[in-house]
Protein backbone atom coordinates (compact mmCIF):
# COMPACT_ATOMS: atom_id res chain seq x y z
CA UNK A 1 0.00 0.00 0.00
CA UNK A 2 1.28 3.47 -0.90
CA UNK A 3 0.31 6.66 0.93
CA UNK A 4 0.30 9.91 -1.08
CA UNK A 5 1.83 11.99 1.72
CA UNK A 6 2.45 14.92 -0.65
CA UNK A 7 5.47 16.29 1.16
CA UNK A 8 7.33 18.85 -0.94
CA UNK A 9 10.77 17.62 0.11
CA UNK A 10 12.58 14.69 1.70
CA UNK A 11 10.69 12.73 4.36
CA UNK A 12 12.87 12.35 7.45
CA UNK A 13 10.69 10.36 9.83
CA UNK A 14 7.38 8.54 10.23
CA UNK A 15 5.85 7.53 13.58
CA UNK A 16 2.86 5.36 14.46
CA UNK A 17 0.85 5.97 17.58
CA UNK A 18 0.43 3.34 20.30
CA UNK A 19 -2.46 1.54 18.58
CA UNK A 20 -1.11 1.84 15.05
CA UNK A 21 -4.25 3.70 13.90
CA UNK A 22 -2.59 7.09 13.46
CA UNK A 23 0.51 8.04 11.51
CA UNK A 24 2.64 11.19 11.59
CA UNK A 25 5.16 12.17 8.91
CA UNK A 26 7.68 15.01 8.72
CA UNK A 27 10.23 16.26 6.26
CA UNK A 28 12.46 19.00 4.97
CA UNK A 29 9.42 21.04 3.92
CA UNK A 30 9.06 22.03 7.62
CA UNK A 31 5.68 20.31 7.80
CA UNK A 32 4.10 17.61 9.96
CA UNK A 33 1.20 15.62 8.54
CA UNK A 34 -1.18 13.51 10.63
CA UNK A 35 -2.97 10.54 9.03
CA UNK A 36 -5.85 8.43 10.36
CA UNK A 37 -6.60 4.84 9.36
CA UNK A 38 -10.06 4.31 7.89
CA UNK A 39 -11.28 0.79 8.63
CA UNK A 40 -14.13 0.92 6.12
CA UNK A 41 -12.03 1.92 3.12
CA UNK A 42 -8.68 0.58 4.29
CA UNK A 43 -7.00 3.89 3.43
CA UNK A 44 -5.04 6.52 5.32
CA UNK A 45 -6.95 9.80 5.50
CA UNK A 46 -5.18 13.11 6.03
CA UNK A 47 -6.19 14.51 9.41
CA UNK A 48 -4.03 17.63 9.52
CA UNK A 49 -1.11 19.30 7.77
CA UNK A 50 0.91 21.60 10.03
CA UNK A 51 3.63 24.08 9.17
CA UNK A 52 5.50 23.12 12.33
CA UNK A 53 9.04 24.56 12.39
CA UNK A 54 11.26 27.13 10.78
CA UNK A 55 13.59 24.44 9.41
CA UNK A 56 13.56 20.75 8.54
CA UNK A 57 11.64 18.52 10.95
CA UNK A 58 13.85 15.49 11.62
CA UNK A 59 12.15 13.37 14.28
CA UNK A 60 8.71 12.66 15.79
CA UNK A 61 7.51 10.81 18.88
CA UNK A 62 4.03 9.96 20.21
CA UNK A 63 3.25 9.99 23.91
CA UNK A 64 1.31 7.11 25.44
CA UNK A 65 -2.45 7.56 24.89
CA UNK A 66 -3.08 7.75 28.64
CA UNK A 67 -1.64 11.28 28.39
CA UNK A 68 -3.91 12.17 25.46
CA UNK A 69 -3.11 12.76 21.80
CA UNK A 70 0.32 14.33 22.32
CA UNK A 71 3.09 14.52 19.73
CA UNK A 72 6.66 15.83 20.06
CA UNK A 73 8.80 17.08 17.19
CA UNK A 74 12.37 18.32 16.87
CA UNK A 75 13.99 20.34 14.14
CA UNK A 76 17.18 21.79 12.78
CA UNK A 77 15.98 25.12 14.19
CA UNK A 78 17.18 23.83 17.63
CA UNK A 79 13.70 23.60 19.13
CA UNK A 80 11.41 20.90 20.45
CA UNK A 81 7.67 21.41 20.16
CA UNK A 82 4.82 19.66 21.93
CA UNK A 83 1.60 19.28 19.93
CA UNK A 84 -1.83 18.38 21.29
CA UNK A 85 -5.08 17.56 19.52
CA UNK A 86 -8.30 19.26 20.63
CA UNK A 87 -11.52 17.31 21.05
CA UNK A 88 -13.75 17.46 17.94
CA UNK A 89 -16.49 19.22 19.92
CA UNK A 90 -14.08 21.96 20.91
CA UNK A 91 -13.10 22.73 17.36
CA UNK A 92 -14.36 26.17 16.47
CA UNK A 93 -12.40 26.53 13.27
CA UNK A 94 -8.78 26.45 12.27
CA UNK A 95 -6.37 23.63 13.10
CA UNK A 96 -7.29 20.78 15.42
CA UNK A 97 -3.64 20.50 16.45
CA UNK A 98 -1.99 23.29 18.40
CA UNK A 99 1.53 23.79 19.71
CA UNK A 100 1.09 23.85 23.49
CA UNK A 101 4.80 24.29 24.29
CA UNK A 102 8.04 25.28 22.59
CA UNK A 103 11.28 24.14 24.26
CA UNK A 104 14.37 26.13 23.36
CA UNK A 105 16.95 24.87 25.88
CA UNK A 106 19.33 23.36 23.31
CA UNK A 107 22.30 25.29 21.96
CA UNK A 108 22.68 22.90 19.01
CA UNK A 109 20.60 21.13 16.42
CA UNK A 110 18.12 18.70 18.04
CA UNK A 111 18.50 15.42 16.16
CA UNK A 112 16.37 13.07 18.23
CA UNK A 113 13.34 13.26 20.52
CA UNK A 114 11.52 10.45 22.33
CA UNK A 115 8.86 10.14 25.02
CA UNK A 116 9.69 7.85 27.91
CA UNK A 117 7.57 4.69 28.44
CA UNK A 118 4.31 5.30 30.25
CA UNK A 119 5.37 3.41 33.40
CA UNK A 120 7.92 6.15 34.20
CA UNK A 121 6.00 9.42 33.78
CA UNK A 122 5.44 11.99 31.06
CA UNK A 123 9.07 12.71 30.14
CA UNK A 124 10.46 13.67 26.76
CA UNK A 125 14.17 13.27 26.03
CA UNK A 126 15.88 15.46 23.43
CA UNK A 127 19.38 14.77 22.06
CA UNK A 128 21.20 17.64 20.37
CA UNK A 129 24.51 18.13 18.59
CA UNK A 130 25.91 20.11 21.54
CA UNK A 131 26.62 16.72 23.15
CA UNK A 132 23.80 16.79 25.69
CA UNK A 133 20.59 14.86 26.26
CA UNK A 134 17.98 16.82 28.18
CA UNK A 135 15.02 15.25 29.96
CA UNK A 136 11.96 17.53 30.09
CA UNK A 137 8.91 17.12 32.33
CA UNK A 138 5.72 19.22 32.33
CA UNK A 139 4.99 21.46 35.28
CA UNK A 140 1.26 21.15 34.57
CA UNK A 141 0.21 17.57 33.92
CA UNK A 142 -2.95 18.54 32.05
CA UNK A 143 -2.29 21.65 29.99
CA UNK A 144 1.36 20.76 29.19
CA UNK A 145 2.24 24.40 28.56
CA UNK A 146 5.35 24.72 30.71
CA UNK A 147 8.18 22.18 30.68
CA UNK A 148 11.30 22.13 32.85
CA UNK A 149 14.55 20.17 32.69
CA UNK A 150 14.28 17.20 35.05
CA UNK A 151 17.63 15.68 34.12
CA UNK A 152 20.59 16.09 31.80
CA UNK A 153 23.18 13.74 30.30
CA UNK A 154 26.53 15.26 29.36
CA UNK A 155 27.32 12.73 26.67
CA UNK A 156 30.36 14.71 25.48
CA UNK A 157 32.20 16.35 28.37
CA UNK A 158 33.05 19.88 27.38
CA UNK A 159 30.36 19.94 24.71
CA UNK A 160 30.30 19.30 20.98
CA UNK A 161 29.29 21.04 17.76
CA UNK A 162 27.18 20.28 14.73
CA UNK A 163 30.27 19.10 12.83
CA UNK A 164 30.79 16.27 15.34
CA UNK A 165 27.77 14.43 14.03
CA UNK A 166 24.25 13.77 15.26
CA UNK A 167 23.19 12.41 18.63
CA UNK A 168 20.42 9.78 18.89
CA UNK A 169 18.64 7.98 21.72
CA UNK A 170 16.14 5.26 22.57
CA UNK A 171 14.38 4.30 25.81
CA UNK A 172 14.32 0.87 27.41
CA UNK A 173 10.75 -0.34 26.98
CA UNK A 174 10.75 -3.02 29.70
CA UNK A 175 8.79 -2.07 32.81
CA UNK A 176 10.44 -4.94 34.73
CA UNK A 177 13.94 -3.45 34.54
CA UNK A 178 14.83 -2.00 37.92
CA UNK A 179 16.47 1.21 36.65
CA UNK A 180 14.90 3.41 33.98
CA UNK A 181 17.42 3.17 31.18
CA UNK A 182 18.05 4.71 27.78
CA UNK A 183 20.76 4.21 25.17
CA UNK A 184 22.51 7.18 23.57
CA UNK A 185 24.84 7.09 20.58
CA UNK A 186 26.78 9.36 18.24
CA UNK A 187 28.42 12.78 18.41
CA UNK A 188 32.14 13.21 19.15
CA UNK A 189 33.81 9.83 19.71
CA UNK A 190 30.97 7.89 18.03
CA UNK A 191 30.21 6.00 21.23
CA UNK A 192 27.12 4.07 22.28
CA UNK A 193 26.33 4.14 26.01
CA UNK A 194 23.55 3.07 28.34
CA UNK A 195 22.42 5.50 31.04
CA UNK A 196 20.29 5.06 34.12
CA UNK A 197 17.74 7.76 34.86
CA UNK A 198 15.48 8.39 37.82
CA UNK A 199 17.48 11.19 39.42
CA UNK A 200 18.25 14.79 38.55
CA UNK A 201 21.62 13.70 37.23
CA UNK A 202 21.41 10.44 35.20
CA UNK A 203 24.45 8.17 35.53
CA UNK A 204 26.36 6.18 32.93
CA UNK A 205 25.69 2.47 33.28
CA UNK A 206 27.74 0.85 30.50
CA UNK A 207 29.72 1.55 27.31
CA UNK A 208 28.29 -0.60 24.54
CA UNK A 209 30.81 0.14 21.77
CA UNK A 210 32.90 2.75 19.93
CA UNK A 211 32.99 3.21 16.16
CA UNK A 212 35.09 4.87 13.48
CA UNK A 213 32.00 6.23 11.74
CA UNK A 214 28.96 8.29 12.72
CA UNK A 215 26.21 6.63 14.74
CA UNK A 216 23.01 7.72 13.01
CA UNK A 217 20.39 5.80 14.99
CA UNK A 218 19.87 3.42 17.91
CA UNK A 219 16.84 1.42 18.98
CA UNK A 220 16.12 -0.61 22.13
CA UNK A 221 14.03 -3.74 21.52
CA UNK A 222 11.12 -4.85 23.72
CA UNK A 223 12.33 -7.68 25.97
CA UNK A 224 9.21 -9.89 25.83
CA UNK A 225 10.42 -12.11 28.69
CA UNK A 226 13.99 -12.55 27.46
CA UNK A 227 16.75 -12.69 30.04
CA UNK A 228 18.68 -10.02 28.14
CA UNK A 229 18.10 -6.82 26.17
CA UNK A 230 18.65 -6.28 22.43
CA UNK A 231 20.02 -2.97 21.15
CA UNK A 232 20.50 -2.14 17.45
CA UNK A 233 22.70 0.60 15.99
CA UNK A 234 22.85 2.15 12.51
CA UNK A 235 26.07 3.73 11.24
CA UNK A 236 27.27 5.75 8.29
CA UNK A 237 29.64 2.92 7.27
CA UNK A 238 26.67 0.82 6.11
CA UNK A 239 26.68 -1.53 9.12
CA UNK A 240 23.76 -2.56 11.30
CA UNK A 241 24.97 -4.00 14.60
CA UNK A 242 22.95 -5.90 17.20
CA UNK A 243 24.05 -6.26 20.82
CA UNK A 244 22.90 -8.29 23.79
CA UNK A 245 22.91 -6.30 27.01
CA UNK A 246 22.64 -7.51 30.60
CA UNK A 247 21.97 -4.84 33.19
CA UNK A 248 22.60 -6.99 36.30
CA UNK A 249 23.43 -10.62 37.20
CA UNK A 250 19.91 -11.27 38.48
CA UNK A 251 18.50 -10.58 35.02
CA UNK A 252 21.15 -12.70 33.26
CA UNK A 253 20.35 -15.67 35.51
CA UNK A 254 16.57 -15.40 35.19
CA UNK A 255 14.27 -16.54 32.41
CA UNK A 256 10.54 -16.20 31.91
CA UNK A 257 9.96 -19.83 32.97
CA UNK A 258 11.74 -19.21 36.26
CA UNK A 259 10.13 -15.86 36.93
CA UNK A 260 6.51 -16.35 35.95
CA UNK A 261 5.88 -20.08 36.36
CA UNK A 262 6.41 -22.67 39.11
CA UNK A 263 8.00 -26.04 38.54
CA UNK A 264 6.51 -29.35 39.60
CA UNK A 265 9.45 -30.04 41.93
CA UNK A 266 9.11 -26.73 43.79
CA UNK A 267 8.46 -26.89 47.53
CA UNK A 268 5.27 -24.89 47.17
CA UNK A 269 3.88 -27.30 44.62
CA UNK A 270 4.81 -30.32 46.77
CA UNK A 271 3.20 -28.82 49.85
CA UNK A 272 0.04 -27.96 47.92
CA UNK A 273 -0.04 -31.48 46.49
CA UNK A 274 0.37 -32.96 49.97
CA UNK A 275 -2.47 -30.87 51.34
CA UNK A 276 -4.74 -31.88 48.47
CA UNK A 277 -3.95 -35.58 48.83
CA UNK A 278 -4.31 -35.35 52.60
CA UNK A 279 -7.80 -33.95 52.20
CA UNK A 280 -8.69 -36.76 49.84
CA UNK A 281 -7.21 -39.39 52.19
CA UNK A 282 -8.89 -38.06 55.29
CA UNK A 283 -5.93 -36.11 56.61
CA UNK A 284 -3.28 -38.86 56.17
CA UNK A 285 -0.04 -37.40 54.78
CA UNK A 286 1.93 -40.66 54.85
CA UNK A 287 1.02 -41.58 51.27
CA UNK A 288 2.29 -38.26 49.98
CA UNK A 289 5.56 -38.48 51.89
CA UNK A 290 6.08 -42.04 50.63
CA UNK A 291 5.66 -40.90 47.01
CA UNK A 292 7.82 -37.77 47.36
CA UNK A 293 11.01 -37.36 45.28
CA UNK A 294 10.21 -40.24 42.91
CA UNK A 295 12.57 -38.82 40.36
CA UNK A 296 15.45 -39.08 42.85
CA UNK A 297 14.71 -42.77 43.63
CA UNK A 298 15.82 -43.79 40.12
CA UNK A 299 19.13 -41.96 40.47
CA UNK A 300 19.82 -43.28 43.98
CA UNK A 301 18.59 -46.86 43.46
CA UNK A 302 22.02 -48.41 43.83
CA UNK A 303 22.85 -46.44 46.94
CA UNK A 304 19.47 -47.23 48.48
CA UNK A 305 19.95 -50.96 47.84
CA UNK A 306 23.30 -50.84 49.64
CA UNK A 307 21.73 -48.94 52.52
CA UNK A 308 18.86 -51.44 52.71
CA UNK A 309 21.29 -54.37 52.75
CA UNK A 310 23.27 -52.77 55.56
CA UNK A 311 20.08 -52.03 57.44
CA UNK A 312 18.88 -55.63 57.01
CA UNK A 313 22.20 -56.95 58.30
CA UNK A 314 21.95 -54.65 61.27
CA UNK A 315 18.37 -55.74 61.81
CA UNK A 316 19.36 -59.44 61.65
CA UNK A 317 22.19 -58.97 64.11
CA UNK A 318 19.95 -57.06 66.43
CA UNK A 319 17.30 -59.72 66.05
CA UNK A 320 19.87 -62.42 66.94
CA UNK A 321 20.94 -60.48 69.99
CA UNK A 322 17.32 -60.12 70.95
CA UNK A 323 16.78 -63.84 70.58
CA UNK A 324 19.80 -64.54 72.71
CA UNK A 325 18.54 -62.17 75.31
CA UNK A 326 15.12 -63.75 75.20
CA UNK A 327 16.64 -67.21 75.55
CA UNK A 328 18.59 -66.02 78.52
CA UNK A 329 15.47 -64.67 80.08
CA UNK A 330 13.63 -67.92 79.42
CA UNK A 331 16.44 -69.87 81.05
CA UNK A 332 16.28 -67.67 84.08
CA UNK A 333 12.51 -68.03 84.14
CA UNK A 334 12.82 -71.82 83.99
CA UNK A 335 15.31 -71.80 86.82
CA UNK A 336 12.97 -69.64 88.81
CA UNK A 337 10.20 -72.05 87.97
CA UNK A 338 12.13 -74.88 89.56
CA UNK A 339 12.90 -72.97 92.73
CA UNK A 340 10.02 -70.54 92.90
CA UNK A 341 6.45 -70.19 91.79
CA UNK A 342 5.51 -71.51 88.31
CA UNK A 343 5.31 -68.89 85.51
CA UNK A 344 3.34 -69.68 82.32
CA UNK A 345 4.75 -68.48 78.89
CA UNK A 346 1.66 -67.13 77.15
CA UNK A 347 3.47 -65.78 73.97
CA UNK A 348 3.99 -62.20 75.18
CA UNK A 349 7.70 -62.42 74.29
CA UNK A 350 6.82 -63.18 70.66
CA UNK A 351 4.57 -60.16 70.54
CA UNK A 352 7.33 -57.95 71.90
CA UNK A 353 9.75 -59.27 69.31
CA UNK A 354 7.30 -58.55 66.46
CA UNK A 355 6.64 -55.04 67.75
CA UNK A 356 10.37 -54.33 68.03
CA UNK A 357 11.04 -55.66 64.52
CA UNK A 358 8.29 -53.49 62.98
CA UNK A 359 9.54 -50.41 64.81
CA UNK A 360 13.09 -51.06 63.67
CA UNK A 361 11.97 -51.47 60.03
CA UNK A 362 10.02 -48.20 60.16
CA UNK A 363 13.06 -46.42 61.62
CA UNK A 364 15.24 -47.82 58.84
CA UNK A 365 12.75 -46.62 56.21
CA UNK A 366 12.69 -43.15 57.75
CA UNK A 367 16.50 -43.06 57.82
CA UNK A 368 16.63 -44.07 54.15
CA UNK A 369 14.08 -41.38 53.25
CA UNK A 370 16.06 -38.75 55.18
CA UNK A 371 19.26 -39.81 53.43
CA UNK A 372 17.57 -39.56 50.04
CA UNK A 373 16.24 -36.08 50.77
CA UNK A 374 19.62 -34.96 52.10
CA UNK A 375 21.36 -36.12 48.92
CA UNK A 376 18.76 -34.36 46.75
CA UNK A 377 19.10 -31.09 48.65
CA UNK A 378 22.89 -31.40 48.47
CA UNK A 379 22.82 -31.78 44.69
CA UNK A 380 20.50 -28.78 44.32
CA UNK A 381 22.69 -26.68 46.61
CA UNK A 382 25.80 -27.64 44.61
CA UNK A 383 24.03 -26.69 41.36
CA UNK A 384 23.00 -23.31 42.76
CA UNK A 385 26.50 -22.72 44.12
CA UNK A 386 28.01 -23.54 40.73
CA UNK A 387 25.68 -21.12 38.95
CA UNK A 388 26.50 -18.41 41.49
CA UNK A 389 30.23 -19.00 41.01
CA UNK A 390 29.93 -18.71 37.24
CA UNK A 391 27.94 -15.48 37.60
CA UNK A 392 30.56 -13.99 39.88
CA UNK A 393 33.21 -14.45 37.19
CA UNK A 394 31.27 -12.10 34.86
CA UNK A 395 31.14 -8.35 35.30
CA UNK A 396 27.82 -6.54 35.17
CA UNK A 397 26.46 -4.66 33.41
CA UNK A 398 27.91 -6.17 30.24
CA UNK A 399 27.20 -6.36 26.51
CA UNK A 400 28.00 -8.67 23.63
CA UNK A 401 27.99 -8.11 19.86
CA UNK A 402 25.79 -10.82 18.33
CA UNK A 403 25.42 -9.57 14.74
CA UNK A 404 27.29 -7.24 12.38
CA UNK A 405 25.10 -6.86 9.31
CA UNK A 406 26.60 -5.24 6.21
CA UNK A 407 24.41 -3.54 3.63
CA UNK A 408 25.54 -3.73 0.01
CA UNK A 409 26.30 -1.27 -1.44
CA UNK A 410 27.89 0.55 1.53
CA UNK A 411 25.56 3.47 2.14
CA UNK A 412 24.75 5.27 5.41
CA UNK A 413 21.99 3.56 7.39
CA UNK A 414 19.65 6.24 8.70
CA UNK A 415 17.08 4.31 10.72
CA UNK A 416 16.71 1.02 12.63
CA UNK A 417 13.47 -0.08 14.29
CA UNK A 418 12.37 -3.22 16.14
CA UNK A 419 8.91 -4.73 15.89
CA UNK A 420 6.67 -5.03 18.95
CA UNK A 421 8.17 -8.38 20.00
CA UNK A 422 11.83 -7.59 19.34
CA UNK A 423 12.18 -10.45 16.84
CA UNK A 424 12.28 -8.50 13.56
CA UNK A 425 14.52 -5.52 12.80
CA UNK A 426 14.00 -3.05 9.96
CA UNK A 427 16.59 -0.66 8.55
CA UNK A 428 16.60 2.01 5.88
CA UNK A 429 19.46 3.85 4.22
CA UNK A 430 20.42 6.31 1.54
CA UNK A 431 19.86 3.71 -1.18
CA UNK A 432 16.10 4.04 -0.68
CA UNK A 433 15.70 0.40 0.43
CA UNK A 434 14.03 -0.77 3.63
CA UNK A 435 15.43 -4.12 4.75
CA UNK A 436 14.06 -6.63 7.23
CA UNK A 437 16.41 -8.71 9.40
CA UNK A 438 15.51 -11.79 11.39
CA UNK A 439 17.37 -14.35 13.48
CA UNK A 440 17.48 -17.91 12.16
CA UNK A 441 17.20 -21.08 14.21
CA UNK A 442 20.99 -21.35 14.52
CA UNK A 443 21.23 -17.86 16.05
CA UNK A 444 22.52 -15.93 13.03
CA UNK A 445 20.80 -12.85 11.62
CA UNK A 446 20.05 -12.51 7.93
CA UNK A 447 18.10 -10.31 5.56
CA UNK A 448 14.65 -11.72 4.89
CA UNK A 449 13.06 -8.92 2.83
CA UNK A 450 13.96 -5.80 0.89
CA UNK A 451 11.39 -3.14 0.03
CA UNK A 452 11.84 -0.24 -2.37
CA UNK A 453 9.50 2.39 -3.75
CA UNK A 454 9.58 0.71 -7.17
CA UNK A 455 9.46 -2.98 -6.21
CA UNK A 456 9.76 -5.29 -3.21
CA UNK A 457 11.24 -8.75 -2.75
CA UNK A 458 10.45 -10.96 0.26
CA UNK A 459 12.02 -14.24 1.21
CA UNK A 460 9.76 -15.03 4.18
LINNORZI-V47707 format. One record per pair of residues at least 12 apart in sequence whose C-alpha atoms are under 7 Angstrom apart, sorted by the first residue. I is the first residue (numbers start at 0). J is the second residue. If there is no record, write none. Layout:
BEGIN
I_J / I_J
END
This chain:
BEGIN
2_43 / 6_26 / 6_28 / 7_28 / 8_26 / 8_27 / 8_28 / 9_26 / 9_27 / 10_25 / 10_26 / 10_27 / 11_25 / 11_26 / 11_57 / 11_58 / 12_24 / 12_25 / 12_26 / 12_57 / 12_58 / 12_59 / 13_25 / 14_59 / 14_60 / 16_61 / 17_63 / 17_64 / 20_35 / 20_36 / 21_34 / 21_35 / 21_36 / 22_34 / 22_35 / 25_56 / 25_57 / 26_55 / 26_56 / 26_57 / 27_55 / 27_56 / 28_55 / 29_50 / 29_51 / 29_52 / 29_53 / 29_54 / 29_55 / 29_56 / 30_48 / 30_49 / 30_50 / 30_51 / 30_56 / 31_48 / 31_49 / 31_50 / 31_51 / 32_47 / 32_48 / 32_49 / 33_45 / 33_46 / 33_47 / 33_48 / 34_46 / 52_74 / 53_76 / 54_74 / 54_75 / 54_76 / 55_74 / 55_75 / 56_73 / 56_74 / 56_75 / 57_73 / 57_74 / 57_110 / 58_72 / 58_73 / 58_110 / 58_111 / 58_112 / 59_71 / 59_72 / 59_73 / 59_112 / 60_72 / 60_112 / 60_113 / 60_114 / 61_114 / 62_114 / 63_117 / 68_83 / 68_84 / 69_81 / 69_82 / 69_83 / 69_84 / 70_82 / 70_83 / 72_112 / 73_109 / 73_110 / 73_111 / 73_112 / 74_109 / 74_110 / 75_108 / 75_109 / 76_108 / 77_103 / 77_105 / 77_106 / 77_107 / 77_108 / 77_109 / 78_101 / 78_102 / 78_103 / 78_109 / 79_101 / 79_102 / 79_103 / 80_98 / 80_100 / 80_101 / 80_102 / 81_98 / 81_99 / 81_100 / 81_101 / 82_96 / 82_97 / 82_98 / 82_99 / 83_96 / 83_97 / 83_98 / 83_99 / 84_96 / 84_97 / 99_143 / 99_144 / 100_143 / 100_144 / 100_145 / 105_127 / 106_129 / 107_127 / 107_128 / 107_129 / 107_160 / 107_161 / 108_127 / 108_128 / 108_161 / 109_125 / 109_126 / 109_127 / 109_128 / 110_126 / 110_127 / 110_165 / 110_166 / 110_167 / 111_125 / 111_126 / 111_127 / 111_166 / 111_167 / 111_168 / 112_124 / 112_125 / 112_126 / 113_125 / 113_169 / 115_170 / 116_172 / 118_174 / 121_136 / 122_134 / 122_135 / 122_136 / 123_135 / 123_136 / 126_166 / 126_167 / 126_168 / 127_166 / 128_159 / 128_160 / 128_161 / 128_164 / 128_165 / 128_166 / 128_186 / 129_158 / 129_159 / 129_160 / 129_161 / 130_153 / 130_154 / 130_155 / 130_158 / 130_159 / 130_186 / 131_151 / 131_152 / 131_153 / 131_154 / 131_155 / 132_151 / 132_152 / 132_153 / 133_148 / 133_150 / 133_151 / 133_152 / 134_148 / 134_149 / 134_150 / 134_151 / 135_147 / 135_148 / 135_149 / 136_148 / 136_149 / 149_199 / 150_198 / 150_199 / 150_200 / 150_201 / 151_200 / 151_201 / 152_201 / 155_187 / 159_187 / 163_186 / 163_187 / 164_185 / 164_186 / 164_187 / 164_213 / 165_185 / 165_186 / 165_215 / 166_184 / 166_185 / 166_186 / 167_183 / 167_184 / 167_185 / 167_215 / 167_216 / 167_217 / 168_181 / 168_182 / 168_183 / 168_184 / 168_217 / 169_181 / 169_182 / 169_183 / 169_217 / 169_218 / 169_219 / 170_182 / 170_219 / 171_219 / 172_221 / 173_221 / 173_222 / 178_195 / 178_196 / 179_195 / 179_196 / 179_197 / 180_193 / 180_194 / 180_195 / 180_196 / 181_193 / 181_194 / 181_195 / 182_194 / 184_214 / 184_217 / 185_213 / 185_214 / 185_215 / 189_209 / 189_210 / 189_211 / 189_212 / 189_213 / 189_214 / 190_208 / 190_209 / 190_210 / 191_206 / 191_207 / 191_208 / 191_209 / 192_205 / 192_206 / 192_207 / 193_205 / 193_206 / 205_396 / 207_398 / 212_234 / 212_235 / 212_236 / 213_234 / 213_235 / 214_233 / 214_234 / 214_235 / 215_233 / 215_234 / 215_235 / 215_413 / 216_232 / 216_233 / 216_413 / 216_414 / 216_415 / 217_231 / 217_232 / 217_233 / 217_415 / 218_230 / 218_231 / 218_232 / 218_415 / 218_416 / 219_231 / 220_417 / 220_421 / 221_419 / 221_420 / 221_421 / 222_421 / 223_420 / 224_254 / 224_255 / 225_254 / 225_255 / 226_250 / 226_251 / 226_253 / 226_254 / 227_243 / 227_244 / 227_245 / 227_250 / 227_251 / 228_243 / 228_244 / 228_245 / 229_241 / 229_242 / 229_243 / 229_244 / 230_242 / 230_243 / 231_415 / 232_415 / 233_412 / 233_413 / 233_414 / 233_415 / 234_411 / 234_412 / 235_410 / 235_411 / 235_412 / 236_409 / 236_410 / 236_411 / 237_405 / 237_406 / 237_409 / 237_410 / 237_411 / 237_412 / 238_403 / 238_404 / 238_405 / 238_406 / 239_403 / 239_404 / 239_405 / 240_402 / 240_403 / 240_404 / 241_400 / 241_401 / 241_402 / 241_403 / 242_398 / 242_399 / 242_400 / 242_401 / 243_398 / 243_399 / 243_400 / 243_401 / 244_397 / 244_398 / 244_399 / 245_395 / 245_396 / 245_397 / 245_398 / 246_395 / 246_396 / 246_397 / 247_395 / 247_396 / 248_390 / 248_395 / 273_287 / 295_375 / 310_363 / 402_444 / 410_428 / 410_429 / 410_430 / 411_428 / 411_429 / 412_426 / 412_427 / 412_428 / 412_429 / 413_427 / 413_428 / 414_426 / 414_427 / 414_428 / 415_427 / 422_437 / 423_435 / 423_436 / 423_437 / 424_436 / 424_437 / 431_451 / 432_449 / 432_450 / 432_451 / 433_449 / 433_450 / 433_451 / 434_446 / 434_448 / 434_449 / 434_450 / 435_447 / 435_448 / 435_449 / 447_459
END
